[in-house]
Amino acid sequence: MALDGLVISNLVYELNNTILNAKISKIAQPENDELLFTLKGTNGQFRLAMSASASLPFLYLTDNNKPSPMTAPNFCMVLRKHVGNGRITRIYQPHMERIINFEIEHLDEMGDLCTKTLIVELMGKHSNIIFCNSEGMIIDSIKHVSAMMSSIREVLPGRTYCIPATQDDKLNPIEATEEAFMESVMTKPTSITKAIYTSFTGISPVIATEICYRASIDGDMPVDSLDADGKKHLFNNFSWLMEDVANHNYCPNIVTRGKEPVDFSCFKLSEYTDNLNRGTQSTDASLKPEDIYTMTEYDSISHVLEEYYASKNVYTRIRQKSVDLRKIVSTALDRNRKKFQLQEKQLKDTEKRDKYKVYGELIHTYGYGLAEGAKELEALNYYTNELVRIPLDPTLDAKTNAQKYFDKYNKLKRTYEALTDLIEETRAEIEHLESISTSLDIALTEDDLVQIKEELVEFGYIKRKRTDKKAKIKSKPFHYLSSDGYHIYVGKNNYQNEELTFKFATGNDWWFHAKGMPGSHVVVKSNNEELPDRVFEEAGKLAAYYSKGRGNDKVEIDYLQKKNVKKPNGSAPGFVVYYTNYSLTIDSDISGLTLVE
């Protein structure tokens, strides 16, 4: 992710063309570190959202509104008091920093026209929103930073505002000459990429890598590995990119890998686009679907930021929300796998039980002439026609020695029978837990997690509190439309798999599942028609994608008509058996399929 000075410059350019001279109609603070302005101007009404979140700071124009708390926080009240109904007269970015300044004209209590400045610093964990008067004194900020928290800069009411001391020796890339570039970048004892982004404000490692990539130079190489021509060529590519910034030749875009957004920029990132071209043109079977990137271009950088943060927030939030559930499943899996290994070892120890039975029989057969105090008996094993030496207890007679071996045999036999059942139970529990783990990987919303948690409660992995009510299930299976118009449904968890297969699907519908691994049940509604081959391929891709085999080169898929799928009595939800099926081997690329909302 590169919310760097170049993206900020694109954003400032966009804001100047949309909300400059707009009037502030409403000010809200929906979250502790977030503001939402409603603006009215000659171009219409706009909403400006900004956040000083340490993990995902942002600022963009949006069409979406957010509910506000019943009582407005102090910072929101201060802004309403000073700049409510004010007009934004200037929007600018100082020195290509990740900072946007909004100068706002308003009438004070005496009716005089005055100016205040709202400063939005989008600097990762140091992000802040600061409100200053015309003399640069801080009136208030969304985050207060005391001397105890930072020895470099205090952000408190009454203090004089100063730009964060990031790197005072950094140059403004827009103003950089060839001489300055050579002197600042090409003399550093580090890699080329690092030399670039540590020399200029506003340039992130992503952009530094992009400049090197455009120049066909390995950015990980040391600076002194370049000759004079190489340095000149690198500067030219740097200069051409800065010309695009100065001329506002932006190309806002988001890069995704599979369904997950991985990066965004205001310029095309050649490394990703080349990968995309290789992926679409390559016939190399080793190229996995998740190695192919997709780049989507947008007309607005605000749209890019809103889309990216919304998508990224889904993955981030769900991963955070599912941490506790994953830990419970992981702990239970580890415990059961250790138990399974121990049970298998104990089962292996019972393999000698038949030997003890034979020893007992041979002592009964040949022990009548055994001398008193004998320590062993040599006898012919009539089962294998081989001579065996049988150890004896010299203090016992032949009959008692035989009974001792029969007792060992019976004990190991009972152990074998008990362990056989226990191993099957443990194996089934491991398979069940692995299926829940796969469901957690598939989950996209909090409603999906609710159903998974309910399953963990039902099977005793989580204790239900007395005050807890059974959760209302809102999650529904994925619904896809095939290229030929057939409806395909994919269960997100074991309960949905059970529902899809045994309540929703009819006898002639087709059922798909990844062979020998946890995964979703996939049902194709056949409408009692013969399906085209392409539908089988697309349903197979979905079964591969929503399984533990996602990302493998190929996944083997079993498929058959639903009427041949059976559920064993007393088995866990989603567990099925079948005896006759077809198979296909396919990849897990579902990029061409349409998800029905």
C-alpha positions as CSV (number, residue, x, y, z in Angstrom):
1,M,0.0,0.0,0.0
2,A,1.4,3.4,-1.0
3,L,-0.5,6.4,0.5
4,D,2.5,8.5,-0.4
5,G,3.1,12.1,-1.4
6,L,2.3,11.3,-5.1
7,V,-1.1,9.9,-4.2
8,I,-1.7,12.9,-2.0
9,S,-0.8,15.3,-4.9
10,N,-3.4,13.5,-7.0
11,L,-5.9,13.8,-4.2
12,V,-5.2,17.6,-3.7
13,Y,-5.6,18.1,-7.5
14,E,-9.0,16.4,-7.4
15,L,-10.2,18.3,-4.3
16,N,-9.2,21.6,-5.9
17,N,-11.4,20.7,-8.9
18,T,-14.4,19.7,-6.8
19,I,-14.7,21.3,-3.4
20,L,-12.6,24.4,-3.6
21,N,-14.8,27.4,-2.4
22,A,-17.4,24.9,-1.2
23,K,-19.3,25.8,2.0
24,I,-19.1,23.5,5.0
25,S,-22.7,22.5,5.7
26,K,-22.3,19.7,8.3
27,I,-19.5,18.4,10.5
28,A,-19.7,15.0,12.1
29,Q,-17.3,12.7,14.0
30,P,-18.6,9.1,13.4
31,E,-15.5,7.5,15.0
32,N,-13.0,8.7,17.6
33,D,-10.4,9.3,14.9
34,E,-12.6,10.1,11.9
35,L,-14.4,13.2,10.5
36,L,-17.1,13.5,7.9
37,F,-17.8,16.9,6.3
38,T,-20.9,17.7,4.1
39,L,-20.0,20.4,1.6
40,K,-22.1,22.4,-0.8
41,G,-20.6,24.3,-3.7
42,T,-21.3,25.3,-7.3
43,N,-20.6,21.7,-8.4
44,G,-23.2,20.2,-6.0
45,Q,-23.1,18.5,-2.7
46,F,-20.1,16.4,-1.5
47,R,-19.0,14.4,1.5
48,L,-15.4,14.5,2.6
49,A,-14.3,11.7,4.8
50,M,-11.0,11.7,6.7
51,S,-9.4,9.4,9.3
52,A,-6.3,9.6,11.5
53,S,-6.5,5.8,12.2
54,A,-3.0,4.4,13.0
55,S,-3.7,1.4,10.8
56,L,-5.6,2.8,7.8
57,P,-5.5,6.6,7.6
58,F,-7.4,8.1,4.7
59,L,-9.0,11.1,3.1
60,Y,-11.4,11.0,0.1
61,L,-14.7,12.2,-1.3
62,T,-17.5,9.8,-0.8
63,D,-21.2,9.4,-1.5
64,N,-21.7,7.3,1.7
65,N,-22.9,8.7,5.0
66,K,-22.1,7.2,8.4
67,P,-24.2,7.4,11.6
68,S,-22.9,9.8,14.3
69,P,-22.9,9.4,18.0
70,M,-25.8,11.0,20.0
71,T,-23.3,13.3,21.7
72,A,-20.7,14.9,19.5
73,P,-17.1,14.6,20.7
74,N,-15.2,17.7,21.8
75,F,-13.1,18.0,18.7
76,C,-16.2,17.9,16.5
77,M,-17.9,20.6,18.7
78,V,-14.8,22.8,18.4
79,L,-14.9,22.6,14.6
80,R,-18.6,23.3,14.5
81,K,-18.1,26.4,16.6
82,H,-15.3,27.8,14.6
83,V,-15.8,26.8,11.0
84,G,-19.4,25.6,10.8
85,N,-20.8,27.3,7.6
86,G,-17.2,28.3,6.7
87,R,-15.9,28.2,3.1
88,I,-12.8,26.2,1.9
89,T,-10.6,28.8,0.1
90,R,-7.4,26.9,-0.3
91,I,-6.3,23.3,-0.5
92,Y,-2.6,22.5,-0.7
93,Q,0.1,20.0,0.0
94,P,3.3,21.3,1.7
95,H,6.6,20.1,0.2
96,M,5.1,16.8,-1.3
97,E,4.5,15.6,2.3
98,R,1.7,13.3,3.2
99,I,-0.2,16.3,4.5
100,I,-3.2,18.2,3.2
101,N,-4.0,21.7,4.5
102,F,-7.5,23.2,4.2
103,E,-7.7,27.0,4.7
104,I,-11.2,27.9,5.8
105,E,-12.8,31.4,5.8
106,H,-15.5,32.1,8.3
107,L,-17.1,34.9,10.4
108,D,-16.0,35.1,14.0
109,E,-18.3,36.0,16.9
110,M,-17.9,39.7,16.1
111,G,-18.8,39.2,12.5
112,D,-15.3,39.7,11.2
113,L,-13.9,37.5,8.4
114,C,-11.0,35.3,9.5
115,T,-9.1,32.2,8.4
116,K,-8.4,28.9,10.2
117,T,-6.5,25.9,8.9
118,L,-7.4,22.2,9.2
119,I,-4.3,20.1,8.7
120,V,-4.7,16.4,7.9
121,E,-1.5,14.4,8.4
122,L,-1.7,10.9,6.8
123,M,1.4,9.4,8.2
124,G,0.6,5.9,9.4
125,K,0.7,5.5,13.2
126,H,1.6,9.2,13.5
127,S,-1.5,10.4,11.6
128,N,-3.5,13.3,13.1
129,I,-6.0,16.0,12.3
130,I,-5.0,19.3,13.7
131,F,-7.0,22.6,13.8
132,C,-5.0,25.9,13.9
133,N,-5.7,29.6,13.9
134,S,-4.3,32.0,11.3
135,E,-1.1,32.4,13.3
136,G,-0.4,28.7,13.3
137,M,-1.3,28.1,16.9
138,I,-3.0,24.8,17.6
139,I,-6.7,25.2,18.7
140,D,-7.3,21.5,19.1
141,S,-6.5,18.1,17.5
142,I,-8.2,14.8,17.1
143,K,-5.3,13.2,18.9
144,H,-3.3,15.0,21.7
145,V,0.4,14.2,21.7
146,S,2.2,15.2,24.9
147,A,5.9,15.5,25.6
148,M,5.6,12.1,27.4
149,M,4.4,10.5,24.2
150,S,6.8,12.3,21.8
151,S,10.0,14.1,22.5
152,I,10.1,15.5,19.0
153,R,6.8,17.3,18.7
154,E,3.9,18.2,21.0
155,V,0.4,18.4,19.5
156,L,-1.6,20.2,22.2
157,P,-3.9,23.3,22.3
158,G,-1.8,26.4,22.6
159,R,1.3,25.0,21.1
160,T,2.7,26.4,17.8
161,Y,2.1,23.9,14.9
162,C,5.1,22.6,13.0
163,I,5.4,20.1,10.2
164,P,6.5,16.7,11.5
165,A,10.3,16.3,11.4
166,T,10.3,13.3,9.1
167,Q,13.6,13.8,7.3
168,D,14.7,17.4,7.2
169,D,17.4,16.6,4.6
170,K,14.9,15.2,2.1
171,L,14.4,17.0,-1.2
172,N,11.2,17.9,-3.0
173,P,11.2,15.5,-6.0
174,I,9.2,18.0,-8.2
175,E,12.0,20.5,-7.9
176,A,15.0,18.1,-8.0
177,T,17.6,18.8,-10.7
178,E,19.9,16.2,-12.3
179,E,22.8,17.6,-10.2
180,A,20.8,17.3,-7.0
181,F,19.7,13.8,-7.9
182,M,23.2,12.6,-8.6
183,E,24.5,14.3,-5.4
184,S,21.8,13.1,-3.1
185,V,20.8,9.6,-4.5
186,M,23.9,8.3,-6.4
187,T,26.3,8.8,-3.5
188,K,24.5,6.8,-0.8
189,P,26.1,3.5,0.3
190,T,22.8,1.5,0.0
191,S,20.5,-0.1,-2.5
192,I,19.2,2.0,-5.4
193,T,15.6,1.7,-4.3
194,K,16.3,2.8,-0.7
195,A,18.6,5.6,-1.9
196,I,15.6,7.0,-3.9
197,Y,12.9,6.9,-1.3
198,T,15.2,8.1,1.5
199,S,16.3,11.1,-0.6
200,F,12.9,12.6,-1.5
201,T,9.7,13.5,0.3
202,G,6.5,11.9,-1.0
203,I,8.2,8.9,-2.6
204,S,7.4,5.5,-1.1
205,P,9.3,2.3,-1.6
206,V,6.6,1.2,-4.0
207,I,7.3,4.2,-6.3
208,A,11.0,3.9,-5.9
209,T,10.7,0.3,-7.0
210,E,8.6,1.4,-9.9
211,I,11.1,4.0,-11.1
212,C,13.8,1.3,-11.1
213,Y,11.5,-1.2,-12.9
214,R,10.8,1.4,-15.6
215,A,14.5,1.9,-16.0
216,S,15.1,-1.9,-16.3
217,I,17.3,-1.7,-13.2
218,D,17.4,-4.1,-10.3
219,G,16.5,-1.8,-7.3
220,D,18.1,-4.2,-4.8
221,M,21.6,-3.6,-6.4
222,P,23.9,-1.2,-4.6
223,V,24.1,2.4,-6.0
224,D,27.8,2.1,-6.9
225,S,27.0,-0.8,-9.2
226,L,25.6,1.6,-11.8
227,D,27.8,3.2,-14.4
228,A,27.4,6.8,-15.6
229,D,24.9,5.8,-18.3
230,G,22.9,3.7,-15.9
231,K,22.7,6.7,-13.5
232,K,21.6,9.0,-16.3
233,H,19.0,6.5,-17.4
234,L,17.6,6.2,-13.9
235,F,17.4,10.0,-13.5
236,N,15.5,10.3,-16.8
237,N,12.9,7.8,-15.6
238,F,12.6,9.6,-12.3
239,S,12.3,12.9,-14.1
240,W,9.6,11.6,-16.5
241,L,7.5,10.4,-13.6
242,M,7.9,13.8,-11.8
243,E,6.8,15.5,-15.0
244,D,3.6,13.5,-14.9
245,V,3.0,14.6,-11.3
246,A,3.6,18.3,-12.2
247,N,1.3,18.0,-15.3
248,H,-1.3,16.1,-13.3
249,N,-1.2,13.1,-15.7
250,Y,-2.5,10.6,-13.1
251,C,-3.9,7.1,-13.6
252,P,-5.7,6.1,-10.4
253,N,-5.9,2.3,-10.1
254,I,-6.2,-0.7,-7.7
255,V,-4.2,-3.9,-8.1
256,T,-5.9,-7.1,-6.8
257,R,-4.6,-10.7,-6.5
258,G,-7.5,-13.0,-6.7
259,K,-10.2,-11.2,-4.7
260,E,-7.9,-9.4,-2.3
261,P,-6.6,-5.9,-3.0
262,V,-2.9,-5.7,-2.7
263,D,-1.9,-2.2,-3.8
264,F,-3.1,1.1,-5.3
265,S,-1.4,4.0,-6.9
266,C,-2.0,7.2,-9.0
267,F,0.3,5.7,-11.7
268,K,0.4,2.4,-13.4
269,L,2.7,0.1,-11.6
270,S,4.6,-1.7,-14.4
271,E,5.7,-4.6,-12.3
272,Y,2.1,-5.6,-11.7
273,T,0.8,-4.8,-15.2
274,D,3.6,-6.8,-16.8
275,N,2.7,-9.7,-14.5
276,L,-0.9,-9.3,-15.6
277,N,0.1,-9.4,-19.2
278,R,2.3,-12.5,-18.7
279,G,-0.6,-14.2,-16.9
280,T,-3.1,-13.6,-19.6
281,Q,-0.8,-14.5,-22.4
282,S,1.3,-17.2,-20.8
283,T,0.7,-20.9,-21.6
284,D,2.9,-21.9,-18.7
285,A,0.9,-24.5,-16.7
286,S,3.0,-23.7,-13.6
287,L,1.6,-20.2,-13.4
288,K,-0.9,-20.3,-10.5
289,P,-4.2,-18.3,-10.6
290,E,-3.2,-16.4,-7.5
291,D,0.1,-15.3,-9.2
292,I,-1.9,-13.3,-11.8
293,Y,-2.8,-9.7,-10.8
294,T,-5.7,-7.6,-12.0
295,M,-5.5,-3.9,-12.4
296,T,-8.6,-1.8,-12.4
297,E,-8.4,1.9,-13.5
298,Y,-10.7,4.6,-12.0
299,D,-11.5,8.2,-13.0
300,S,-11.1,9.4,-9.4
301,I,-8.4,8.8,-6.8
302,S,-11.2,9.3,-4.1
303,H,-13.0,6.3,-5.6
304,V,-9.7,4.3,-5.5
305,L,-9.1,5.1,-1.9
306,E,-12.7,4.4,-0.8
307,E,-12.9,1.1,-2.8
308,Y,-9.4,0.0,-1.6
309,Y,-10.0,0.8,2.1
310,A,-13.5,-0.7,2.1
311,S,-12.1,-4.0,0.5
312,K,-9.0,-4.0,2.6
313,N,-11.1,-3.3,5.7
314,V,-13.2,-6.4,5.0
315,Y,-10.1,-8.7,5.0
316,T,-8.5,-6.9,7.9
317,R,-11.6,-6.8,10.1
318,I,-12.6,-10.4,9.4
319,R,-9.0,-11.6,10.2
320,Q,-9.1,-9.7,13.4
321,K,-12.6,-10.9,14.3
322,S,-11.7,-14.5,13.6
323,V,-8.4,-14.5,15.6
324,D,-10.0,-16.0,18.7
325,L,-12.0,-18.6,16.7
326,R,-8.8,-19.6,14.7
327,K,-6.9,-20.0,18.0
328,I,-9.6,-22.3,19.4
329,V,-9.7,-24.4,16.3
330,S,-5.9,-24.5,16.0
331,T,-5.5,-25.6,19.7
332,A,-8.1,-28.3,19.3
333,L,-6.5,-29.5,16.1
334,D,-3.0,-29.7,17.7
335,R,-4.4,-31.6,20.6
336,N,-6.3,-34.1,18.4
337,R,-3.4,-34.6,16.1
338,K,-1.1,-35.5,19.0
339,K,-3.8,-37.8,20.4
340,F,-4.1,-39.4,17.0
341,Q,-0.3,-40.0,16.8
342,L,-0.3,-41.6,20.3
343,Q,-3.3,-43.8,19.5
344,E,-1.6,-45.0,16.3
345,K,1.6,-45.8,18.2
346,Q,-0.4,-47.8,20.8
347,L,-2.3,-49.6,18.0
348,K,1.0,-50.6,16.4
349,D,2.0,-52.1,19.8
350,T,-1.0,-54.4,19.6
351,E,0.2,-56.0,16.4
352,K,2.1,-58.7,18.4
353,R,-1.1,-59.9,20.0
354,D,-1.5,-62.9,17.6
355,K,2.0,-64.0,18.4
356,Y,1.1,-64.3,22.1
357,K,-2.0,-66.4,21.2
358,V,0.2,-68.8,19.1
359,Y,2.7,-69.0,22.0
360,G,-0.1,-70.0,24.4
361,E,-1.4,-72.7,21.9
362,L,2.1,-74.1,21.3
363,I,2.8,-74.4,25.1
364,H,-0.5,-76.2,25.5
365,T,0.4,-78.6,22.6
366,Y,4.1,-79.3,23.4
367,G,4.4,-78.3,27.1
368,Y,3.5,-81.7,28.6
369,G,7.1,-82.8,28.6
370,L,8.5,-79.5,29.8
371,A,11.2,-79.8,32.5
372,E,10.6,-78.0,35.8
373,G,12.3,-74.6,35.9
374,A,12.7,-74.4,32.0
375,K,13.3,-70.9,30.7
376,E,12.2,-71.5,27.2
377,L,10.3,-73.9,24.9
378,E,11.5,-74.7,21.4
379,A,8.5,-75.8,19.3
380,L,7.3,-76.2,15.8
381,N,4.8,-73.4,14.8
382,Y,2.3,-75.5,12.8
383,Y,0.9,-72.3,11.3
384,T,4.2,-71.3,9.6
385,N,6.1,-74.7,9.8
386,E,9.0,-72.9,11.5
387,L,10.8,-73.6,14.8
388,V,10.2,-70.9,17.4
389,R,11.7,-70.3,20.9
390,I,9.1,-69.3,23.4
391,P,10.4,-67.5,26.6
392,L,9.0,-69.0,29.8
393,D,8.7,-67.9,33.4
394,P,10.8,-70.7,35.2
395,T,8.7,-70.3,38.4
396,L,5.5,-71.3,36.6
397,D,4.3,-74.6,35.2
398,A,3.4,-75.0,31.5
399,K,-0.3,-74.4,32.0
400,T,0.2,-71.2,33.8
401,N,2.8,-70.0,31.3
402,A,0.3,-70.7,28.5
403,Q,-2.5,-68.8,30.4
404,K,-0.1,-65.9,30.9
405,Y,0.3,-65.6,27.1
406,F,-3.4,-65.9,26.5
407,D,-4.0,-63.1,29.0
408,K,-1.6,-60.9,27.1
409,Y,-3.4,-61.7,23.9
410,N,-6.8,-60.9,25.3
411,K,-5.6,-57.7,26.8
412,L,-4.0,-56.5,23.5
413,K,-7.1,-57.7,21.6
414,R,-9.4,-55.5,23.8
415,T,-6.9,-52.6,23.4
416,Y,-6.9,-53.1,19.6
417,E,-10.7,-53.1,19.4
418,A,-11.0,-50.0,21.6
419,L,-8.3,-48.1,19.8
420,T,-9.7,-48.9,16.4
421,D,-12.9,-47.1,17.4
422,L,-11.1,-44.3,19.2
423,I,-8.9,-43.7,16.2
424,E,-11.9,-43.4,13.9
425,E,-13.5,-40.9,16.3
426,T,-10.3,-38.9,16.5
427,R,-9.8,-38.9,12.7
428,A,-13.5,-37.7,12.3
429,E,-12.9,-34.9,14.8
430,I,-9.7,-33.8,13.0
431,E,-11.6,-33.8,9.7
432,H,-14.4,-31.8,11.3
433,L,-12.0,-29.2,12.8
434,E,-10.1,-28.9,9.4
435,S,-13.4,-28.2,7.7
436,I,-14.1,-25.5,10.3
437,S,-10.7,-24.1,9.7
438,T,-11.4,-23.9,5.9
439,S,-14.7,-22.2,6.7
440,L,-12.8,-19.5,8.6
441,D,-10.6,-19.0,5.5
442,I,-13.8,-18.6,3.3
443,A,-15.6,-16.2,5.7
444,L,-16.0,-12.7,4.4
445,T,-18.4,-11.1,6.8
446,E,-19.1,-11.1,10.5
447,D,-22.4,-13.0,9.8
448,D,-20.3,-15.8,8.4
449,L,-18.3,-16.0,11.6
450,V,-21.5,-16.1,13.7
451,Q,-22.5,-19.4,12.1
452,I,-19.0,-20.9,12.5
453,K,-19.0,-19.8,16.2
454,E,-22.4,-21.4,16.7
455,E,-21.0,-24.7,15.4
456,L,-18.0,-24.5,17.8
457,V,-20.4,-23.9,20.6
458,E,-22.7,-26.8,19.6
459,F,-19.7,-29.2,19.6
460,G,-18.3,-28.1,22.9
461,Y,-15.2,-26.2,21.7
462,I,-16.7,-23.0,23.1
463,K,-18.9,-22.8,26.3
464,R,-22.1,-20.9,25.9
465,K,-22.7,-18.5,28.7
466,R,-26.0,-18.6,30.5
467,T,-26.8,-15.0,29.3
468,D,-26.0,-15.8,25.7
469,K,-28.9,-16.4,23.4
470,K,-28.6,-18.6,20.3
471,A,-27.3,-16.4,17.5
472,K,-29.5,-15.4,14.7
473,I,-28.1,-16.7,11.4
474,K,-28.0,-14.2,8.6
475,S,-25.2,-15.6,6.5
476,K,-26.2,-17.2,3.2
477,P,-24.3,-19.4,0.7
478,F,-22.4,-17.8,-2.2
479,H,-24.6,-17.7,-5.3
480,Y,-22.9,-17.7,-8.7
481,L,-24.3,-17.6,-12.2
482,S,-22.5,-19.8,-14.8
483,S,-21.6,-18.6,-18.3
484,D,-24.6,-20.6,-19.6
485,G,-27.1,-19.1,-17.0
486,Y,-27.2,-22.0,-14.5
487,H,-27.3,-21.2,-10.8
488,I,-24.5,-22.5,-8.7
489,Y,-24.5,-22.4,-4.9
490,V,-21.5,-22.7,-2.6
491,G,-21.7,-23.4,1.2
492,K,-19.6,-21.1,3.4
493,N,-19.5,-23.5,6.3
494,N,-20.6,-27.0,7.5
495,Y,-24.2,-25.9,8.4
496,Q,-24.6,-24.3,5.0
497,N,-23.1,-27.4,3.3
498,E,-25.7,-29.5,5.1
499,E,-28.5,-27.3,4.2
500,L,-27.5,-27.0,0.5
501,T,-27.0,-30.7,0.0
502,F,-29.9,-32.3,1.9
503,K,-32.6,-29.6,1.9
504,F,-32.0,-27.2,-1.0
505,A,-30.7,-29.5,-3.7
506,T,-33.0,-31.9,-5.5
507,G,-32.2,-35.4,-6.8
508,N,-31.0,-34.5,-10.3
509,D,-29.0,-31.5,-9.3
510,W,-25.2,-31.9,-9.5
511,W,-23.0,-31.9,-6.4
512,F,-19.2,-31.1,-6.4
513,H,-16.5,-31.4,-3.7
514,A,-12.7,-31.3,-3.6
515,K,-11.5,-34.9,-3.3
516,G,-9.9,-35.9,0.0
517,M,-9.7,-32.5,1.6
518,P,-11.9,-30.0,3.5
519,G,-14.0,-27.7,1.3
520,S,-17.4,-26.4,0.4
521,H,-20.3,-28.3,-1.1
522,V,-21.1,-26.9,-4.5
523,V,-24.5,-27.5,-6.0
524,V,-25.6,-26.8,-9.6
525,K,-29.3,-26.4,-10.1
526,S,-29.8,-28.5,-13.2
527,N,-33.5,-27.8,-13.8
528,N,-33.7,-31.5,-14.9
529,E,-31.7,-30.6,-18.0
530,E,-28.4,-32.0,-19.4
531,L,-25.7,-29.5,-18.4
532,P,-23.1,-28.2,-20.9
533,D,-19.5,-29.2,-20.3
534,R,-18.6,-25.7,-19.4
535,V,-20.9,-25.7,-16.4
536,F,-19.1,-28.8,-15.0
537,E,-15.8,-27.0,-15.4
538,E,-17.0,-23.8,-13.7
539,A,-18.6,-25.6,-10.8
540,G,-15.3,-27.6,-10.5
541,K,-13.3,-24.4,-10.3
542,L,-15.6,-23.2,-7.5
543,A,-15.2,-26.4,-5.6
544,A,-11.4,-26.1,-6.0
545,Y,-11.3,-22.4,-5.0
546,Y,-13.5,-22.9,-1.9
547,S,-11.4,-25.7,-0.5
548,K,-8.1,-26.3,1.2
549,G,-6.6,-26.9,-2.2
550,R,-7.1,-23.2,-3.3
551,G,-3.9,-22.0,-5.0
552,N,-2.7,-25.5,-6.0
553,D,-1.9,-25.9,-9.7
554,K,-4.6,-28.5,-10.0
555,V,-7.3,-29.9,-7.7
556,E,-9.1,-33.2,-8.1
557,I,-12.9,-32.7,-7.9
558,D,-15.5,-35.4,-7.3
559,Y,-18.9,-34.8,-8.8
560,L,-22.2,-36.7,-9.0
561,Q,-25.9,-36.2,-8.9
562,K,-27.2,-35.2,-5.5
563,K,-29.4,-38.3,-5.2
564,N,-26.3,-40.4,-4.8
565,V,-24.9,-38.4,-1.9
566,K,-25.7,-39.9,1.5
567,K,-25.3,-38.8,5.1
568,P,-24.1,-41.3,7.8
569,N,-26.2,-41.4,10.9
570,G,-24.8,-39.3,13.8
571,S,-22.1,-37.7,11.6
572,A,-21.0,-34.1,11.9
573,P,-22.8,-31.4,9.8
574,G,-21.5,-31.4,6.2
575,F,-20.1,-34.9,6.4
576,V,-21.3,-37.2,3.5
577,V,-20.4,-40.4,1.8
578,Y,-20.8,-41.6,-1.8
579,Y,-19.7,-44.6,-3.7
580,T,-20.0,-43.8,-7.4
581,N,-18.8,-40.6,-8.8
582,Y,-17.1,-38.8,-11.7
583,S,-13.8,-36.9,-11.3
584,L,-12.2,-34.0,-13.0
585,T,-8.9,-32.2,-12.3
586,I,-9.0,-28.4,-12.6
587,D,-7.4,-25.1,-11.4
588,S,-9.0,-22.8,-8.8
589,D,-9.3,-19.6,-11.0
590,I,-12.8,-18.3,-10.7
591,S,-12.1,-14.8,-12.1
592,G,-14.5,-15.3,-15.0
593,L,-17.5,-16.3,-12.8
594,T,-20.3,-13.9,-11.8
595,L,-21.2,-13.6,-8.1
596,V,-24.9,-12.8,-7.7
597,E,-25.4,-10.3,-4.9
